[in-house]
Amino acid sequence: MGPEANAVILSATVTSVVGAAGALGLSRVARERPSVAAFGAPIVLVAALAAEVAGASRSMLIGEDDYRTLVFVLLAGAPMAVVVGLVLARRMLRLEREAARERAERESALEVEQSRRETVRWLSHDLRTPLAGIRALAESLEGGAVADLAAAHARIVHEVDRLDVMVDDIAELSRLHGPRPTSRAGRCALDDLVSDAVATVAPLAAAAGVVVVAGELAGATLDVDARAVTRAVTNVLRNALQHTPAGGRVEVCTIARAGWVDVEVSDGCGGIPAEHLEHVFDPGWRGDDARHDRGMGLGLTIVREVARSHGGDAVAANVPDGSGCVVTLSLPLPAPGLTR
């Protein structure tokens, strides 16, 4: 076999090795970083072609000057390969991001659907409870099996009131979860809203034998939906009263800090297990079976959604002495000099 044939074989071998190594490397990279593989593909192709042309040129016994010129021409194609690689990588990166966004949207939609089904399940259960009580009392009244008619009527009214509150909570949560919740924001004195909420729960506090105390008040003025914020504070107070034993104490105060004002409501519930604190604002969460007759578990969920709809948040924590917990509703203060 002559020198020319050996040169051709060597050229083919080099080209195959370069091409195979490049293809193998790109295939491994493409599994995790398709955009990087897209960038490298034109460069590997140019390198393989350069190796093949260079080998073939040597086999044809081209002069040294001509060979250098040919190599220079081949190398001149490298910048173009880089440009093409960058274009391909950019497009591939965009496709990767679109695919990731679509996956995230599908996963989010699946989570929302699962949450919706779970919500419908426990809503149905909770709505049936007062309905079953009303039906049983109505059938007893119809059959003349009720000795105390006034008590039966009062019980029916109580169950109807429970249903009314539940339906109202569902409607409010649906409004807050909407894409554009209806807002009636205006300049309001926060302490007045807190006073309104205290007055609303006063009958409940008296019936429960719990004292509601107003602590320090910051005198803050906010740009908020007065009805929504009053409802949120009322919900926190109701929750505190429901879980504070007779003879206990619930305290509400407002505290101003840099750019924010907090409404803090502390109760005498005896504290909440640490693993449950992060769930107290979840829809339907009640903590234990003993709380299942106290509504649908939407009260604190509405509190958090009201706070977030105003750019704030709501958190819960145990008081240091373990006697109860404190729920904090945080709202942003208006920017200095801003008026309505």
LOFI-177540 format. One line per 3 residues: number of its first residue (from 1); their letters; for each residue x, y, z of C-alpha. Coordinates in pm, 1 decimal, padded with zeros to 6 digits. Example, Ala and Ser with C-alpha at 12.3 -4.5 7.8 and 13.67 -1.06 7.14 Angstrom:
BEGIN
1) as) 01230.0 -00450.0 00780.0  01367.0 -00106.0 00714.0
This chain:
BEGIN
1) mgp) 00000.0 00000.0 00000.0  00143.4 00333.0 -00112.1  00197.7 00651.1 00091.7
4) ean) -00105.6 00816.5 -00067.7  -00334.7 00536.1 00042.1  -00194.3 00544.1 00392.5
7) avi) -00254.1 00920.3 00408.0  -00613.2 00875.4 00294.7  -00671.6 00606.2 00556.7
10) lsa) -00516.1 00827.8 00823.6  -00732.6 01120.4 00714.8  -01047.8 00912.0 00732.9
13) tvt) -00946.5 00777.1 01073.0  -00880.7 01123.9 01214.7  -01209.6 01253.4 01075.7
16) svv) -01401.6 00960.9 01222.5  -01238.6 01002.0 01561.1  -01307.8 01376.6 01571.7
19) gaa) -01665.3 01332.4 01454.3  -01737.1 01042.5 01688.9  -01584.7 01218.0 01989.7
22) gal) -01777.1 01533.6 01915.8  -02105.5 01350.1 01862.6  -02058.9 01148.4 02181.9
25) gls) -01979.1 01458.7 02384.4  -02275.7 01647.6 02243.3  -02515.0 01359.3 02308.6
28) rva) -02413.0 01349.8 02674.6  -02441.5 01726.1 02715.3  -02776.4 01736.1 02532.9
31) rer) -02940.4 01522.3 02801.6  -02899.5 01792.7 03063.6  -02812.8 02111.3 02871.2
34) psv) -02968.6 02106.2 02520.8  -02878.5 02472.8 02467.0  -02507.9 02398.2 02526.7
37) aaf) -02525.3 02106.8 02284.8  -02690.9 02331.1 02024.3  -02407.2 02582.0 02063.8
40) gap) -02138.5 02314.5 02025.8  -02287.7 02128.3 01727.3  -02176.1 02374.6 01452.2
43) ivl) -01830.2 02401.6 01607.8  -01788.5 02022.7 01617.2  -01908.1 02002.5 01256.1
46) vaa) -01657.0 02263.7 01140.8  -01379.3 02090.1 01335.1  -01463.1 01754.2 01177.1
49) laa) -01471.5 01905.4 00828.2  -01143.4 02085.2 00892.1  -00979.8 01759.9 01000.8
52) eva) -01111.3 01580.3 00692.8  -01005.8 01852.7 00447.7  -00666.8 01889.5 00612.7
55) gas) -00605.3 01516.4 00595.3  -00720.1 01493.7 00237.5  -00505.2 01790.5 00142.4
58) rsm) -00195.2 01626.0 00286.9  -00273.2 01307.0 00098.2  -00282.2 01505.5 -00225.8
61) lig) 00070.3 01631.6 -00155.4  -00031.2 01998.5 -00154.4  00251.9 02239.5 -00096.5
64) edd) 00320.2 02380.4 00247.2  00212.5 02733.2 00154.0  -00108.4 02612.6 -00009.6
67) yrt) -00175.9 02389.2 00288.2  -00140.0 02679.4 00531.1  -00371.2 02890.8 00317.3
70) lvf) -00629.2 02614.8 00316.2  -00606.7 02575.3 00693.4  -00645.7 02952.2 00733.1
73) vll) -00962.8 02944.5 00517.7  -01101.0 02660.1 00727.6  -01024.6 02841.8 01050.6
76) aga) -01200.5 03149.5 00913.9  -01519.6 02946.5 00927.0  -01486.0 02906.2 01304.1
79) pma) -01638.9 03247.9 01389.3  -01934.8 03170.0 01166.7  -01975.8 02838.2 01345.5
82) vvv) -01973.1 03024.1 01677.3  -02237.6 03267.9 01552.5  -02457.7 02986.6 01425.9
85) glv) -02404.3 02803.7 01754.7  -02509.3 03109.6 01953.2  -02825.1 03149.7 01743.7
88) lar) -02914.4 02784.1 01789.6  -02833.9 02795.2 02161.6  -03049.7 03104.9 02211.9
91) rml) -03344.5 02944.5 02037.7  -03294.1 02619.0 02225.3  -03274.8 02809.3 02554.2
94) rle) -03601.7 02984.4 02471.6  -03762.1 02649.8 02392.6  -03629.2 02508.5 02721.5
97) rea) -03778.5 02798.4 02916.1  -04112.3 02766.2 02737.3  -04117.4 02393.1 02808.3
100) are) -04028.5 02454.3 03176.2  -04300.0 02718.9 03203.2  -04555.2 02484.8 03046.0
103) rae) -04455.2 02208.3 03287.8  -04484.8 02447.8 03581.0  -04826.9 02564.1 03459.8
106) res) -04946.0 02204.8 03421.1  -04819.3 02116.7 03769.3  -04978.6 02431.0 03914.7
109) ale) -05307.9 02355.8 03740.7  -05296.8 02001.1 03875.6  -05231.1 02127.5 04229.0
112) veq) -05516.3 02379.2 04198.1  -05751.2 02108.2 04072.9  -05654.4 01874.1 04355.7
115) srr) -05696.5 02156.4 04607.1  -06033.9 02244.6 04455.1  -06157.3 01887.3 04484.0
118) etv) -06040.3 01864.9 04843.9  -06201.3 02199.1 04922.2  -06531.6 02093.8 04766.3
121) rwl) -06518.0 01770.6 04966.0  -06482.2 01936.6 05307.0  -06714.6 02221.3 05215.3
124) shd) -06983.6 01968.3 05131.4  -06926.3 01792.5 05462.1  -06941.9 02113.0 05665.2
127) lrt) -07252.1 02243.5 05490.8  -07434.6 01916.6 05549.1  -07386.7 01936.9 05926.0
130) pla) -07615.8 02235.8 05994.7  -07851.9 02123.0 05719.1  -07888.0 01784.3 05888.0
133) gir) -07961.7 01956.4 06219.1  -08227.6 02178.9 06060.2  -08388.8 01880.9 05887.1
136) ala) -08395.7 01676.0 06206.7  -08557.2 01961.0 06402.5  -08808.5 02026.6 06124.0
139) esl) -08910.2 01659.8 06115.1  -08939.8 01655.5 06493.8  -09160.7 01963.8 06486.3
142) egg) -09372.2 01813.2 06212.9  -09417.7 01493.2 06412.9  -09496.5 01678.5 06735.8
145) ava) -09199.1 01522.6 06911.8  -09056.7 01850.8 07039.1  -09151.1 01956.2 07390.8
148) dla) -08977.7 02296.2 07391.2  -09087.5 02471.3 07073.3  -08905.4 02795.2 07154.1
151) aah) -08575.0 02610.5 07199.6  -08626.7 02420.6 06872.8  -08698.9 02739.7 06684.0
154) ari) -08395.1 02907.4 06838.7  -08179.7 02610.7 06736.7  -08303.2 02633.4 06377.9
157) vhe) -08224.9 03005.2 06368.2  -07878.2 02929.7 06507.3  -07810.4 02669.4 06236.7
160) vdr) -07938.2 02903.3 05965.4  -07703.3 03171.4 06096.2  -07416.3 02921.1 06077.3
163) ldv) -07504.3 02846.3 05715.0  -07522.7 03216.7 05637.9  -07175.1 03273.8 05781.0
166) mvd) -07036.6 02975.0 05589.9  -07180.8 03090.1 05257.5  -07056.3 03442.9 05325.0
169) dia) -06706.2 03310.0 05396.3  -06708.9 03108.5 05073.6  -06819.0 03412.9 04872.2
172) els) -06556.4 03635.5 05035.3  -06275.7 03385.9 04975.9  -06385.6 03345.3 04614.3
175) rlh) -06376.2 03724.4 04569.8  -06028.7 03749.1 04722.2  -05900.6 03463.1 04506.5
178) gpr) -06033.9 03625.2 04190.8  -05792.0 03767.6 03931.2  -05896.1 04121.9 04022.0
181) pts) -06060.5 04135.6 04363.0  -06306.9 04418.4 04399.3  -06147.4 04688.2 04612.9
184) rag) -06299.8 04989.2 04783.4  -05974.7 05132.3 04917.0  -05984.5 05467.1 05090.2
187) rca) -05814.5 05659.7 05368.7  -05916.4 05497.6 05701.4  -05816.3 05522.1 06065.8
190) ldd) -05703.0 05172.0 06157.6  -05793.3 05212.3 06524.9  -06153.2 05289.6 06426.5
193) lvs) -06167.7 04968.7 06223.6  -06030.2 04773.9 06520.5  -06291.3 04934.0 06748.4
196) dav) -06566.7 04832.7 06505.6  -06438.6 04475.7 06506.9  -06428.9 04467.4 06887.7
199) atv) -06786.9 04595.5 06901.0  -06894.3 04325.4 06654.3  -06757.2 04041.1 06869.2
202) apl) -06868.0 04191.6 07202.1  -07183.7 03973.7 07226.1  -06980.2 03661.5 07147.6
205) aaa) -06723.3 03757.5 07410.9  -06994.2 03814.5 07672.9  -07156.2 03480.7 07595.3
208) agv) -06820.4 03302.5 07619.4  -06723.3 03476.7 07942.0  -06405.1 03613.1 07783.2
211) vvv) -06277.0 03967.8 07829.8  -06162.2 04158.7 07519.3  -05904.6 04425.4 07603.3
214) age) -05772.8 04702.9 07377.2  -05401.5 04750.3 07432.7  -05167.9 05006.5 07279.7
217) lag) -05306.9 05174.0 06967.3  -05076.6 05331.7 06710.7  -05323.5 05580.9 06563.4
220) atl) -05223.3 05482.5 06207.9  -05410.4 05593.8 05897.1  -05411.8 05355.3 05599.2
223) dvd) -05532.5 05334.9 05241.6  -05733.7 05011.5 05265.6  -06070.1 04853.6 05196.8
226) ara) -06231.1 04933.7 05532.5  -06492.7 04660.3 05506.6  -06236.6 04391.0 05421.7
229) vtr) -05989.7 04492.9 05694.4  -06266.9 04515.7 05954.9  -06378.6 04167.3 05854.9
232) avt) -06021.8 04037.5 05881.6  -05972.8 04181.0 06232.1  -06316.9 04048.6 06331.9
235) nvl) -06221.9 03701.7 06209.1  -05902.2 03705.0 06414.6  -06097.3 03812.9 06723.1
238) rna) -06364.4 03546.8 06667.0  -06096.0 03282.0 06632.5  -05929.3 03402.0 06954.3
241) lqh) -06259.9 03398.1 07145.3  -06350.7 03053.0 07021.1  -06027.6 02904.4 07153.8
244) tpa) -05999.1 03097.0 07479.5  -06168.6 02931.4 07781.0  -06423.6 03115.7 07996.1
247) ggr) -06258.3 03364.1 08227.2  -05976.7 03415.7 07980.0  -05856.3 03728.2 07809.2
250) vev) -05810.4 03839.9 07448.6  -05602.0 04149.8 07379.5  -05582.9 04349.7 07056.5
253) cti) -05335.0 04627.1 06980.8  -05187.5 04811.3 06682.6  -04814.3 04871.6 06652.7
256) ara) -04646.6 05098.9 06396.5  -04301.2 05019.0 06262.0  -04092.9 05125.2 05961.5
259) gwv) -04338.2 05137.6 05671.9  -04583.8 04899.7 05836.1  -04850.7 04873.0 06103.0
262) dve) -04937.6 04546.4 06279.9  -05268.6 04443.5 06430.4  -05183.0 04190.3 06701.3
265) vsd) -05445.3 03972.4 06867.8  -05328.5 03750.6 07154.8  -05547.6 03486.7 07316.6
268) gcg) -05543.8 03229.7 07595.1  -05579.0 02915.2 07385.5  -05286.8 02744.7 07557.5
271) gip) -05065.1 02757.8 07249.2  -05056.1 02570.7 06919.8  -04815.9 02281.8 06845.5
274) aeh) -04521.1 02411.7 06646.3  -04593.5 02176.5 06355.6  -04945.0 02322.6 06325.7
277) leh) -04853.1 02691.9 06322.1  -04776.4 02695.4 05950.4  -05121.3 02549.1 05873.0
280) vfd) -05350.9 02778.7 06071.1  -05418.1 02990.7 05760.6  -05486.8 02691.3 05533.6
283) pgw) -05847.3 02658.1 05409.3  -06043.8 02410.6 05618.7  -05771.4 02357.7 05879.8
286) rgd) -05899.1 02331.9 06236.7  -05619.7 02150.8 06412.7  -05824.4 01880.2 06585.4
289) dar) -06167.4 01719.8 06579.8  -06278.5 01925.7 06879.0  -06287.7 02232.5 06657.1
292) hdr) -06504.6 02088.2 06380.0  -06824.2 02252.3 06506.7  -06676.6 02602.5 06489.4
295) gmg) -06726.2 02680.4 06122.2  -06558.8 02590.6 05796.9  -06203.4 02685.2 05883.9
298) lgl) -06203.9 02979.0 05642.4  -06179.5 03262.7 05895.2  -05801.0 03290.2 05915.4
301) tiv) -05766.3 03205.8 05546.7  -05970.1 03517.5 05469.0  -05749.3 03715.9 05709.3
304) rev) -05435.9 03619.6 05519.9  -05593.6 03685.3 05179.2  -05716.6 04029.0 05289.2
307) ars) -05367.7 04114.3 05414.9  -05200.1 03995.9 05095.1  -05450.9 04176.1 04874.7
310) hgg) -05328.8 04496.8 05044.4  -04960.6 04409.8 05005.8  -04923.4 04273.1 05359.6
313) dav) -04938.6 03934.0 05527.3  -05059.6 03748.3 05835.7  -04861.9 03518.5 06066.7
316) aan) -04925.5 03322.2 06383.8  -04690.7 03247.2 06673.3  -04707.7 03121.0 07029.2
319) vpd) -04657.3 03369.0 07313.0  -04333.0 03308.6 07506.7  -04503.0 03183.4 07824.0
322) gsg) -04703.6 02922.8 07630.8  -05039.8 03050.2 07756.2  -05171.7 03127.1 07410.6
325) cvv) -05084.4 03248.6 07066.2  -05076.9 03576.8 06879.0  -05199.8 03638.6 06526.8
328) tls) -05044.1 03939.1 06354.2  -05206.8 04113.3 06059.1  -04946.3 04335.7 05888.2
331) lpl) -05046.5 04616.9 05651.5  -04827.4 04872.0 05468.6  -04838.7 05234.9 05572.2
334) pap) -04897.0 05493.7 05296.8  -04586.9 05655.6 05154.9  -04499.6 05985.3 05331.9
337) glt) -04678.4 06278.4 05174.4  -04918.3 06056.8 04977.8  -05277.2 06175.6 05004.5
340) r) -05604.2 06073.0 04856.3
